[in-house]
Amino acid sequence: MSIPKIETESKEEIIKFQESQLPIILGYLNSNSNFYRRLFNDNSININTIKTLDDLTRIPVTTKNDLQKHNNDFLCVEKDKVIDYITTSGTLGEPVTFAMTNGDLERLAYNEYISFLCADTTKEDIYQLLVTLDKRFMAGMAYFMGLRKLGAGIIRTGPGLQKMQFESIKRFNPTGFVTVPSFIPKLITYAINNNISLNETSVKKAICIGEPIRNPDFTLNQLGKKIAEEWDLKLYSTYASTEMGTAFTECSEGKGGHHHPEMIIVEFLDENNNPVSEGEAGEVTITTIGVEGMPLLRFKTGDMCYHHTEPCRCGRNTMRLGPVIGRKQQMIKLKGTTIYPPAIYDILNEIDYIDNYIVEVSSNELGIDELLIKIGSLYHKPDYEKNIKDNFRAKLRVAPEIEFYSPQEIAKLHFINDSRKPQVFIDKR
């Protein structure tokens, strides 16, 4: 396995490298981005005085609202240089379009190439991609290009259709999955119902995308445990977004997603946009390196994470990103208790008779958050509601309202408005 040299350098050398990129990044934005040229002028920022990573704090942050309101002003190339148009999933608002050049696509392939290497992938591996490659979705294409660059085998099954997934496993003998982890329990249930011995299949590992499988201390959360109890898979957690065009992927140590400092500058900020210390949760804020089409400067992702700076036993000295503990905009204040959705999912995933669910937050006439959980369950016994509420009170000190539906009804709600990702959290505030 080959680790990029910069990722094994000392912390001081990594900072030195990133600071050498600042004049290139700022000069490019000033010359080509209408949005950032206006931001520099409006805030009287002389980009030549921004020489260190600490100096970045003198530049205002960019938000998702900026991207939504001024989407076209972020474009830095002529349209004839655009090869691919991508949109975000719109989880926290209206989807945003990203235009990618040929160079951006090469960068994306390299990012996934080194990310798969980080997750112990070799060219002998065969990965079954349980993700979409259509609907302007960046991630599926990125995984395909990264594996292709590495020389590994690829089976493009797409999401869902458990029967087809196992037919592909039997026919092609893949060694790994790339999948949303909440789909793996559905595969496990199908295997149990069809007398398939999971641990005798060729699949030995899974790159888990889109959802956390670990707690902040890196132990497996309830979803991760549910998978591990039934299927002896090596699980690799990841964190990525369309806006970053970069992934943080775990190595075999399972202690957080590794930062690729040649791809991105990362800050962790509090609600006042001040840097937080290690050991404090902060909002992941990124500056892209090497992006041509729509580079971003100090972009606040909305994701709250812990970060870790001690060297990893895998040989990398890069910062590691802990699992997302919640999205800033999705924070719920229920009866004085602050809750993020992952804490809710963890409780629900532990309860055997819950097949699926929707978490719905709204505001009452006084502007106070109210939480409703729609439960999909094949059976509904009288004590189920009390049992679920008791679990919430024991772990979060507060309990939501509960409604019961069939699993089929909840499954339809997951893809309302033709969304390409299952919508588990609905914010009506």
Sine and cosine of phi, psi and omega as CSV:
sin_phi,cos_phi,sin_psi,cos_psi,sin_omega,cos_omega
0.00,0.00,0.69,-0.72,-0.03,-1.00
-0.96,-0.29,0.82,-0.57,0.06,-1.00
-0.98,-0.22,0.78,-0.63,0.06,-1.00
-0.79,0.62,0.69,-0.72,-0.12,-0.99
-0.82,0.57,-0.65,0.76,-0.05,-1.00
-0.87,0.50,-0.46,0.89,-0.07,-1.00
-0.99,0.17,-0.17,0.99,0.07,-1.00
-0.96,-0.28,-0.02,1.00,0.01,-1.00
-0.96,0.29,0.20,-0.98,0.05,-1.00
-0.93,0.36,0.29,-0.96,0.04,-1.00
-0.84,0.54,-0.63,0.78,-0.02,-1.00
-0.91,0.42,-0.65,0.76,0.00,-1.00
-0.94,0.35,-0.59,0.80,0.03,-1.00
-0.90,0.43,-0.69,0.72,0.05,-1.00
-0.89,0.46,-0.68,0.73,0.01,-1.00
-0.86,0.52,-0.68,0.73,0.03,-1.00
-0.89,0.46,-0.74,0.67,-0.05,-1.00
-0.90,0.44,-0.61,0.79,0.03,-1.00
-0.92,0.38,-0.47,0.88,0.07,-1.00
-0.93,0.36,-0.34,0.94,0.01,-1.00
-1.00,0.08,-0.32,0.95,-0.09,-1.00
-0.85,0.53,-0.75,0.66,0.01,-1.00
-0.86,0.51,-0.56,0.83,0.01,-1.00
-0.93,0.37,-0.73,0.68,-0.02,-1.00
-0.89,0.46,-0.77,0.63,-0.08,-1.00
-0.93,0.37,-0.64,0.77,0.03,-1.00
-0.90,0.44,-0.66,0.75,0.01,-1.00
-0.90,0.44,-0.70,0.72,0.00,-1.00
-0.90,0.43,-0.68,0.73,-0.02,-1.00
-0.90,0.44,-0.55,0.84,-0.03,-1.00
-0.99,0.11,-0.48,0.88,-0.21,-0.98
-0.84,-0.54,-0.27,0.96,-0.08,-1.00
-0.96,-0.28,0.89,-0.45,0.05,-1.00
-0.88,0.47,-0.61,0.79,-0.03,-1.00
-0.91,0.42,-0.77,0.63,-0.09,-1.00
-0.97,0.26,-0.51,0.86,0.09,-1.00
-0.88,0.47,-0.67,0.74,0.04,-1.00
-0.92,0.40,-0.64,0.76,0.01,-1.00
-0.89,0.45,-0.69,0.73,0.02,-1.00
-0.89,0.45,-0.70,0.72,-0.03,-1.00
-0.92,0.38,-0.70,0.71,-0.05,-1.00
-0.91,0.42,-0.44,0.90,-0.04,-1.00
-0.95,-0.32,0.25,0.97,0.04,-1.00
0.76,0.65,0.73,0.69,-0.02,-1.00
-0.99,-0.11,0.87,-0.49,0.12,-0.99
-1.00,0.01,0.96,-0.28,-0.11,-0.99
-0.89,0.45,-0.36,0.93,0.00,-1.00
-0.94,0.33,-0.23,0.97,0.01,-1.00
-1.00,-0.06,-0.09,1.00,0.02,-1.00
-1.00,-0.02,0.99,-0.11,-0.13,-0.99
-0.91,-0.42,-0.36,0.93,-0.03,-1.00
-0.84,-0.55,0.26,-0.97,0.05,-1.00
-0.88,0.47,-0.57,0.82,0.04,-1.00
-0.90,0.43,-0.51,0.86,0.01,-1.00
-0.91,0.42,-0.36,0.93,-0.01,-1.00
-0.86,0.52,-0.46,0.89,-0.02,-1.00
-0.89,0.45,-0.23,0.97,0.04,-1.00
-0.99,0.16,-0.14,0.99,0.00,-1.00
-0.98,-0.21,0.76,-0.65,0.03,-1.00
-0.86,0.52,0.49,-0.87,0.02,-1.00
-0.97,0.25,0.36,-0.93,0.13,-0.99
-0.96,-0.27,0.65,-0.76,-0.06,-1.00
-0.88,-0.47,0.21,-0.98,0.09,-1.00
-0.88,0.48,-0.55,0.84,0.04,-1.00
-0.89,0.46,-0.62,0.78,0.07,-1.00
-0.86,0.50,-0.70,0.71,-0.01,-1.00
-0.90,0.44,-0.62,0.79,-0.02,-1.00
-0.95,0.31,-0.64,0.77,-0.06,-1.00
-0.98,0.19,-0.53,0.85,-0.13,-0.99
-0.81,-0.59,0.59,0.80,-0.16,-0.99
-0.76,0.65,-0.76,0.65,-0.07,-1.00
-0.92,0.39,-0.43,0.90,-0.02,-1.00
-0.95,0.31,-0.18,0.98,0.03,-1.00
-1.00,0.06,-0.25,0.97,-0.05,-1.00
-0.94,0.35,0.78,-0.63,-0.10,-0.99
-0.93,-0.36,0.06,1.00,-0.02,-1.00
-0.74,-0.67,0.33,-0.94,0.12,-0.99
-0.92,0.38,0.46,-0.89,-0.10,-1.00
-0.90,0.44,-0.39,0.92,0.02,-1.00
-0.96,0.26,-0.10,0.99,0.08,-1.00
-1.00,-0.07,-0.15,0.99,-0.03,-1.00
-0.99,0.14,0.81,-0.59,0.00,-1.00
-0.99,-0.16,-0.62,0.79,-0.11,-0.99
-0.64,-0.77,0.66,-0.75,0.09,-1.00
-0.95,-0.31,0.75,-0.66,-0.08,-1.00
-0.79,-0.61,0.53,-0.85,0.14,-0.99
-0.83,-0.56,0.50,-0.87,0.11,-0.99
-0.95,0.32,0.22,-0.98,-0.04,-1.00
-0.97,0.24,-0.25,0.97,0.02,-1.00
0.96,0.28,0.43,0.90,-0.03,-1.00
-0.86,0.51,-0.60,0.80,-0.05,-1.00
-0.93,-0.37,0.46,0.89,0.01,-1.00
0.53,-0.85,-0.30,-0.95,0.01,-1.00
-0.90,0.44,0.65,-0.76,0.06,-1.00
-0.87,0.50,0.51,-0.86,0.00,-1.00
-0.90,-0.44,0.65,-0.76,0.03,-1.00
-1.00,0.01,0.69,-0.73,0.12,-0.99
-0.86,-0.51,0.74,-0.67,0.03,-1.00
-0.97,-0.23,0.76,-0.65,-0.08,-1.00
-0.87,-0.49,0.73,-0.69,0.06,-1.00
-1.00,0.07,0.09,-1.00,0.09,-1.00
-0.86,0.51,-0.64,0.77,0.04,-1.00
-0.89,0.45,-0.62,0.79,0.02,-1.00
-0.91,0.42,-0.62,0.78,0.04,-1.00
-0.92,0.38,-0.61,0.79,0.08,-1.00
-0.90,0.43,-0.65,0.76,0.04,-1.00
-0.89,0.46,-0.67,0.74,0.01,-1.00
-0.89,0.46,-0.67,0.74,0.03,-1.00
-0.89,0.45,-0.68,0.74,0.01,-1.00
-0.89,0.45,-0.67,0.74,0.00,-1.00
-0.84,0.54,-0.73,0.68,-0.02,-1.00
-0.96,0.28,-0.50,0.87,0.09,-1.00
-0.85,0.52,-0.78,0.63,-0.01,-1.00
-0.96,0.28,-0.42,0.91,0.05,-1.00
-0.95,0.31,-0.68,0.73,0.07,-1.00
-0.91,0.42,-0.60,0.80,0.09,-1.00
-0.87,0.50,-0.65,0.76,0.02,-1.00
-0.87,0.50,-0.59,0.81,0.00,-1.00
-1.00,0.01,0.48,0.88,0.16,-0.99
0.89,0.45,0.53,0.85,0.03,-1.00
-1.00,0.00,0.64,-0.77,0.07,-1.00
-0.81,-0.58,0.13,-0.99,0.00,-1.00
-0.94,0.35,-0.19,0.98,0.08,-1.00
-0.98,0.18,-0.25,0.97,-0.02,-1.00
-0.96,0.27,0.44,-0.90,0.16,-0.99
-0.80,-0.60,0.85,-0.53,-0.04,-1.00
-0.95,-0.32,0.72,-0.69,0.12,-0.99
-1.00,-0.06,0.89,-0.46,-0.06,-1.00
-1.00,-0.02,0.97,-0.26,0.00,-1.00
-1.00,-0.07,0.70,0.72,-0.03,-1.00
-0.69,-0.72,0.39,-0.92,-0.02,-1.00
-0.98,0.19,0.57,-0.82,0.10,-0.99
-0.94,-0.34,0.14,0.99,0.00,-1.00
-0.89,-0.45,-0.29,-0.96,0.04,-1.00
0.84,0.55,0.56,0.83,0.06,-1.00
0.86,0.51,0.54,0.84,-0.07,-1.00
-1.00,-0.04,0.85,-0.52,-0.05,-1.00
-0.94,0.33,-0.68,0.73,-0.22,-0.98
-0.87,0.49,-0.74,0.67,-0.04,-1.00
-0.85,0.52,-0.68,0.73,0.03,-1.00
-0.91,0.42,-0.64,0.77,0.00,-1.00
-0.89,0.47,-0.70,0.71,0.01,-1.00
-0.89,0.46,-0.67,0.74,0.01,-1.00
-0.86,0.50,-0.74,0.67,-0.06,-1.00
-0.93,0.36,-0.60,0.80,0.02,-1.00
-0.91,0.41,-0.69,0.72,0.03,-1.00
-0.92,0.40,-0.61,0.79,0.03,-1.00
-0.89,0.45,-0.66,0.75,0.01,-1.00
-0.90,0.43,-0.58,0.82,-0.01,-1.00
-0.97,0.24,-0.42,0.91,-0.02,-1.00
1.00,-0.07,0.19,0.98,0.02,-1.00
-0.98,0.17,0.31,-0.95,0.05,-1.00
-0.98,0.19,0.47,-0.88,-0.07,-1.00
-0.71,-0.71,0.73,-0.68,0.11,-0.99
-0.84,-0.54,0.92,-0.39,-0.10,-1.00
-1.00,-0.06,0.99,0.15,0.00,-1.00
-1.00,0.07,-0.45,0.89,-0.10,-0.99
0.98,0.21,0.04,-1.00,-0.06,-1.00
-0.98,0.18,0.29,-0.96,0.11,-0.99
0.97,0.24,-0.24,-0.97,0.09,-1.00
0.80,0.60,0.94,0.34,-0.07,-1.00
-0.82,0.57,-0.65,0.76,-0.02,-1.00
-0.86,0.51,-0.71,0.71,-0.01,-1.00
-0.91,0.41,-0.58,0.81,0.01,-1.00
-0.87,0.50,-0.70,0.72,-0.01,-1.00
-0.96,0.28,-0.51,0.86,0.11,-0.99
-0.89,0.46,-0.64,0.77,0.03,-1.00
-0.93,0.38,-0.62,0.78,0.03,-1.00
-0.87,0.49,-0.70,0.71,-0.02,-1.00
-0.91,0.41,-0.62,0.79,-0.09,-1.00
-0.98,0.18,-0.66,0.75,-0.19,-0.98
-0.94,-0.34,-0.20,0.98,0.01,-1.00
0.82,0.57,0.82,0.58,0.06,-1.00
-0.91,0.41,0.50,-0.86,0.04,-1.00
-1.00,-0.07,-0.30,0.95,-0.07,-1.00
-0.48,-0.88,0.29,-0.96,0.11,-0.99
-0.93,-0.38,0.46,-0.89,0.40,-0.92
-0.89,-0.46,0.89,-0.46,-0.16,-0.99
-0.36,-0.93,0.37,-0.93,0.25,-0.97
-0.93,0.36,0.81,-0.59,-0.14,-0.99
-0.89,0.45,-0.45,0.89,-0.02,-1.00
-0.93,0.37,-0.19,0.98,0.07,-1.00
-0.99,0.15,-0.38,0.92,-0.05,-1.00
-0.89,0.45,-0.67,0.74,0.07,-1.00
-0.85,0.52,-0.50,0.87,0.06,-1.00
-0.93,0.38,-0.62,0.78,0.08,-1.00
-0.90,0.43,-0.63,0.78,0.01,-1.00
-0.89,0.46,-0.71,0.70,0.02,-1.00
-0.88,0.48,-0.68,0.73,0.02,-1.00
-0.88,0.48,-0.69,0.73,-0.02,-1.00
-0.89,0.46,-0.68,0.73,0.01,-1.00
-0.88,0.47,-0.69,0.72,-0.03,-1.00
-0.94,0.34,-0.32,0.95,-0.05,-1.00
-0.89,-0.46,0.34,0.94,0.09,-1.00
0.82,0.58,0.66,0.75,0.07,-1.00
-0.99,-0.13,0.81,-0.59,0.03,-1.00
-0.99,0.10,0.97,-0.23,-0.13,-0.99
-0.86,0.50,-0.69,0.73,-0.09,-1.00
-0.97,0.23,-0.10,1.00,0.12,-0.99
-1.00,-0.10,-0.04,1.00,0.07,-1.00
-0.98,0.20,0.15,-0.99,-0.01,-1.00
-0.97,0.22,-0.27,0.96,-0.12,-0.99
-0.98,0.19,0.87,-0.50,-0.08,-1.00
-0.86,-0.52,-0.10,0.99,-0.03,-1.00
-0.44,-0.90,0.31,-0.95,0.00,-1.00
-0.58,-0.82,0.77,-0.64,0.18,-0.98
-1.00,0.05,0.91,-0.40,-0.13,-0.99
-0.99,-0.13,0.84,-0.54,-0.09,-1.00
-0.88,-0.48,0.47,-0.88,0.21,-0.98
0.99,0.14,-0.37,0.93,-0.04,-1.00
-0.63,-0.77,0.57,-0.82,0.03,-1.00
-0.97,0.26,0.58,-0.82,0.11,-0.99
-0.89,-0.45,0.03,1.00,-0.04,-1.00
-0.77,-0.63,0.40,-0.92,0.16,-0.99
-0.99,0.11,0.19,-0.98,0.02,-1.00
-0.84,0.54,-0.40,0.92,0.03,-1.00
-1.00,0.00,0.15,0.99,0.07,-1.00
0.97,0.22,0.04,1.00,0.18,-0.98
-0.94,0.33,0.40,-0.92,0.03,-1.00
-0.92,0.38,0.70,-0.72,0.11,-0.99
-0.98,0.19,-0.12,-0.99,-0.09,-1.00
-0.89,0.45,-0.61,0.79,0.05,-1.00
-0.90,0.44,-0.71,0.70,0.04,-1.00
-0.87,0.48,-0.67,0.74,0.01,-1.00
-0.90,0.43,-0.66,0.75,-0.02,-1.00
-0.86,0.51,-0.63,0.77,0.04,-1.00
-0.93,0.36,-0.76,0.65,-0.10,-0.99
-0.90,0.44,-0.52,0.85,-0.01,-1.00
-0.91,0.40,-0.49,0.87,-0.09,-1.00
-0.96,-0.29,-0.44,0.90,-0.13,-0.99
-0.68,-0.73,0.85,-0.52,-0.05,-1.00
-0.98,0.18,0.95,0.30,0.02,-1.00
-0.97,-0.25,0.61,-0.79,0.20,-0.98
-0.99,0.16,0.88,-0.47,-0.09,-1.00
-0.98,-0.20,0.77,-0.64,0.06,-1.00
-0.89,-0.45,0.87,-0.50,0.02,-1.00
-1.00,0.09,0.51,-0.86,0.04,-1.00
-0.70,-0.72,0.34,-0.94,0.15,-0.99
-0.65,-0.76,0.77,-0.64,-0.02,-1.00
-0.35,-0.94,0.21,-0.98,0.12,-0.99
-0.42,-0.91,0.37,-0.93,0.04,-1.00
-0.85,0.52,-0.67,0.74,-0.07,-1.00
-0.88,0.48,-0.59,0.80,-0.03,-1.00
-0.98,0.18,-0.56,0.83,-0.13,-0.99
0.85,0.53,0.49,0.87,-0.11,-0.99
-0.54,-0.84,0.51,-0.86,0.02,-1.00
-0.86,-0.51,0.52,-0.85,0.17,-0.99
-0.93,-0.36,0.93,-0.36,-0.11,-0.99
-0.86,-0.50,0.64,-0.77,0.02,-1.00
-0.95,0.30,0.51,-0.86,0.21,-0.98
-1.00,-0.05,-0.15,-0.99,-0.06,-1.00
-0.91,0.40,-0.29,0.96,0.01,-1.00
-0.95,0.33,-0.40,0.91,0.03,-1.00
0.91,0.42,0.61,0.79,-0.07,-1.00
-0.88,-0.48,0.57,0.82,0.04,-1.00
0.92,-0.38,0.40,-0.92,-0.01,-1.00
-0.97,0.22,0.76,-0.65,-0.05,-1.00
-0.98,0.21,0.70,-0.71,0.08,-1.00
-0.97,0.24,0.71,-0.71,0.13,-0.99
-0.98,-0.21,1.00,-0.09,-0.14,-0.99
-0.92,0.39,-0.27,0.96,0.07,-1.00
-0.98,0.22,-0.17,0.99,-0.07,-1.00
-0.95,-0.32,-0.46,0.89,-0.21,-0.98
-0.32,-0.95,0.60,-0.80,0.14,-0.99
-0.99,-0.16,0.72,-0.70,-0.09,-1.00
-0.82,-0.57,0.71,-0.70,0.15,-0.99
-0.84,-0.54,0.37,-0.93,0.08,-1.00
-0.81,-0.58,0.90,-0.43,-0.19,-0.98
-0.88,-0.48,0.50,-0.86,0.11,-0.99
-1.00,0.07,-0.12,-0.99,-0.08,-1.00
-0.93,0.37,-0.27,0.96,0.06,-1.00
-0.98,-0.18,0.24,0.97,0.02,-1.00
0.91,0.41,0.45,0.89,0.11,-0.99
-0.99,-0.14,0.58,-0.82,0.01,-1.00
-0.88,0.47,0.62,-0.78,0.07,-1.00
-0.99,-0.16,0.36,-0.93,0.03,-1.00
-0.99,0.13,0.35,-0.94,0.14,-0.99
-0.86,0.51,0.69,-0.72,-0.09,-1.00
0.99,-0.17,-0.18,0.98,0.09,-1.00
-0.93,-0.36,0.61,-0.79,0.07,-1.00
-0.97,0.26,0.69,-0.72,0.04,-1.00
-0.66,-0.75,0.34,-0.94,0.03,-1.00
-0.98,0.19,0.81,-0.59,-0.02,-1.00
-0.91,0.41,0.84,-0.54,-0.07,-1.00
-0.78,-0.63,0.80,-0.59,-0.21,-0.98
-0.82,-0.58,0.49,-0.87,0.17,-0.98
-0.82,-0.58,0.87,-0.50,-0.07,-1.00
-0.98,0.21,0.53,-0.85,0.08,-1.00
-0.90,-0.43,0.79,-0.62,0.12,-0.99
0.99,0.10,0.12,0.99,0.04,-1.00
-0.99,0.11,0.70,-0.71,-0.02,-1.00
-0.98,-0.18,-0.71,0.71,-0.14,-0.99
-0.94,0.34,-0.86,0.51,-0.04,-1.00
-0.65,-0.76,0.94,0.33,0.04,-1.00
-0.93,0.37,0.43,-0.90,-0.02,-1.00
-0.82,-0.57,0.55,-0.83,-0.02,-1.00
-0.83,-0.55,0.86,-0.50,0.03,-1.00
0.78,0.62,0.77,0.64,-0.02,-1.00
-1.00,0.06,0.82,-0.58,0.00,-1.00
-1.00,0.05,0.89,-0.46,-0.11,-0.99
-0.97,0.23,-0.36,0.93,-0.11,-0.99
1.00,0.01,-0.13,0.99,-0.05,-1.00
-1.00,-0.06,0.75,-0.67,0.00,-1.00
-0.99,-0.17,0.81,-0.58,-0.06,-1.00
-0.59,-0.81,0.33,-0.94,0.24,-0.97
-0.99,-0.10,0.44,-0.90,0.09,-1.00
-0.79,-0.61,0.38,-0.93,-0.12,-0.99
-0.69,-0.72,0.72,-0.70,-0.13,-0.99
-0.90,-0.43,-0.11,0.99,0.01,-1.00
-0.94,0.34,0.56,-0.83,-0.02,-1.00
-0.85,0.53,0.49,-0.87,0.00,-1.00
-0.99,-0.13,0.50,-0.87,0.00,-1.00
-0.93,0.38,-0.20,0.98,0.02,-1.00
-0.97,0.25,-0.18,0.98,0.00,-1.00
0.95,-0.32,-0.16,0.99,0.03,-1.00
-1.00,0.05,0.60,-0.80,0.06,-1.00
-0.95,-0.30,0.18,0.98,-0.06,-1.00
-0.97,0.23,0.37,-0.93,0.10,-0.99
-0.87,0.50,0.55,-0.84,0.07,-1.00
-0.89,-0.46,0.64,-0.77,-0.06,-1.00
-0.98,-0.20,0.80,-0.60,0.07,-1.00
-0.96,0.26,0.13,-0.99,0.01,-1.00
-0.90,0.44,0.48,-0.88,0.05,-1.00
-0.91,0.42,0.85,-0.53,0.02,-1.00
-1.00,0.02,-0.19,0.98,0.06,-1.00
0.31,-0.95,0.26,-0.97,0.09,-1.00
-0.98,-0.18,0.69,-0.72,-0.09,-1.00
-0.80,0.60,-0.68,0.73,-0.03,-1.00
-0.95,0.30,-0.26,0.97,-0.02,-1.00
-0.99,-0.16,0.13,0.99,0.03,-1.00
-0.89,0.46,0.72,-0.70,-0.01,-1.00
-0.91,-0.41,0.72,-0.69,0.08,-1.00
-0.94,-0.34,0.99,-0.11,-0.08,-1.00
-0.95,-0.33,0.94,-0.35,0.03,-1.00
0.80,0.61,0.67,0.74,0.06,-1.00
1.00,0.06,-0.06,1.00,-0.01,-1.00
-0.96,-0.27,0.77,-0.64,0.03,-1.00
-1.00,0.09,0.80,-0.59,-0.05,-1.00
-0.74,-0.67,0.64,-0.77,0.18,-0.98
-0.94,-0.33,0.51,-0.86,-0.05,-1.00
-0.78,0.63,-0.64,0.77,-0.02,-1.00
-0.83,0.56,-0.53,0.85,0.03,-1.00
-0.92,0.38,-0.55,0.84,0.04,-1.00
-0.94,0.34,-0.72,0.70,-0.02,-1.00
-0.87,0.50,-0.62,0.79,-0.05,-1.00
-0.88,0.48,-0.66,0.75,0.02,-1.00
-0.92,0.38,-0.72,0.69,-0.04,-1.00
-0.91,0.42,-0.61,0.79,-0.02,-1.00
-0.93,0.37,-0.26,0.97,-0.03,-1.00
-1.00,0.07,-0.27,0.96,-0.12,-0.99
-1.00,-0.08,0.89,-0.45,-0.19,-0.98
-0.88,0.47,-0.60,0.80,-0.11,-0.99
-0.99,0.13,0.00,1.00,0.09,-1.00
-1.00,0.00,0.91,-0.42,0.00,-1.00
-1.00,0.10,-0.66,0.75,0.05,-1.00
-0.34,-0.94,0.07,-1.00,-0.10,-1.00
-0.26,-0.96,0.30,-0.95,0.16,-0.99
-0.79,-0.62,0.75,-0.66,0.08,-1.00
-0.98,-0.22,0.85,-0.52,-0.11,-0.99
-0.82,-0.57,0.85,-0.53,0.03,-1.00
-0.91,-0.41,0.66,-0.75,0.01,-1.00
-0.60,-0.80,0.09,-1.00,0.04,-1.00
-0.90,-0.43,0.65,-0.76,0.07,-1.00
-1.00,0.10,-0.11,-0.99,-0.07,-1.00
-0.91,0.41,-0.27,0.96,0.03,-1.00
-0.99,-0.11,0.05,1.00,-0.01,-1.00
0.98,0.19,0.30,0.95,-0.04,-1.00
-0.99,-0.11,0.66,-0.75,-0.02,-1.00
-0.91,0.42,0.67,-0.74,0.12,-0.99
-0.80,-0.60,0.61,-0.79,-0.11,-0.99
-0.86,-0.51,0.83,-0.56,0.06,-1.00
-0.84,-0.54,0.75,-0.67,0.07,-1.00
-0.90,-0.44,0.85,-0.53,0.05,-1.00
-1.00,-0.09,0.90,-0.44,-0.12,-0.99
-0.99,-0.17,0.77,-0.64,0.16,-0.99
-0.99,-0.14,0.87,-0.50,-0.04,-1.00
-0.53,-0.85,0.68,-0.73,0.02,-1.00
-0.91,0.41,-0.50,0.87,-0.03,-1.00
-0.81,-0.59,0.54,-0.84,0.02,-1.00
-0.73,-0.69,0.99,-0.12,0.03,-1.00
-1.00,-0.01,0.45,-0.89,-0.08,-1.00
-0.83,0.56,-0.51,0.86,-0.08,-1.00
-1.00,0.00,-0.01,1.00,-0.04,-1.00
-0.88,0.47,-0.72,0.69,-0.04,-1.00
-0.87,0.49,-0.71,0.70,0.02,-1.00
-0.89,0.45,-0.65,0.76,0.00,-1.00
-0.88,0.47,-0.69,0.73,0.00,-1.00
-0.90,0.43,-0.71,0.70,-0.01,-1.00
-0.90,0.43,-0.60,0.80,0.03,-1.00
-0.90,0.43,-0.62,0.79,0.05,-1.00
-0.88,0.47,-0.67,0.74,0.02,-1.00
-0.91,0.41,-0.69,0.72,-0.01,-1.00
-0.90,0.44,-0.59,0.81,-0.03,-1.00
-0.93,0.36,-0.56,0.83,-0.12,-0.99
-0.97,-0.26,-0.48,0.88,-0.04,-1.00
-0.85,-0.52,-0.10,1.00,0.03,-1.00
0.97,0.25,-0.08,1.00,0.05,-1.00
-0.70,-0.71,0.34,-0.94,-0.03,-1.00
-0.78,-0.62,0.61,-0.79,0.03,-1.00
-1.00,0.07,0.11,-0.99,0.23,-0.97
-0.98,0.18,0.52,-0.85,-0.08,-1.00
-0.81,-0.58,0.70,-0.72,0.17,-0.99
-0.77,-0.64,0.57,-0.82,-0.04,-1.00
-0.94,-0.34,0.64,-0.77,0.02,-1.00
-0.64,-0.77,0.11,-0.99,0.12,-0.99
-0.98,0.21,0.45,-0.90,0.06,-1.00
-0.84,0.54,-0.54,0.84,0.00,-1.00
-0.92,0.39,-0.63,0.78,0.02,-1.00
-0.91,0.43,-0.66,0.75,0.02,-1.00
-0.93,0.38,-0.64,0.77,0.00,-1.00
-0.86,0.51,-0.61,0.79,0.05,-1.00
-0.91,0.40,-0.62,0.78,0.00,-1.00
-0.92,0.39,-0.46,0.89,0.01,-1.00
-0.87,0.49,-0.50,0.86,-0.08,-1.00
-0.87,-0.49,0.57,0.82,0.05,-1.00
-0.91,0.40,0.53,-0.85,-0.04,-1.00
0.88,0.47,0.46,0.89,0.09,-1.00
0.85,0.53,0.58,0.82,0.03,-1.00
-0.92,0.39,0.50,-0.86,-0.04,-1.00
-1.00,-0.02,-0.24,0.97,0.10,-0.99
-0.91,-0.41,0.57,-0.82,0.07,-1.00
-0.89,0.46,0.81,-0.59,-0.02,-1.00
-1.00,-0.03,0.98,-0.19,-0.02,-1.00
-1.00,-0.03,-0.48,0.88,-0.04,-1.00
-0.92,-0.39,0.83,-0.56,0.02,-1.00
-0.86,-0.52,0.86,-0.50,-0.05,-1.00
-0.96,-0.27,0.92,-0.38,-0.02,-1.00
-0.97,-0.26,0.23,0.97,-0.04,-1.00
-0.95,0.30,0.00,0.00,0.00,0.00
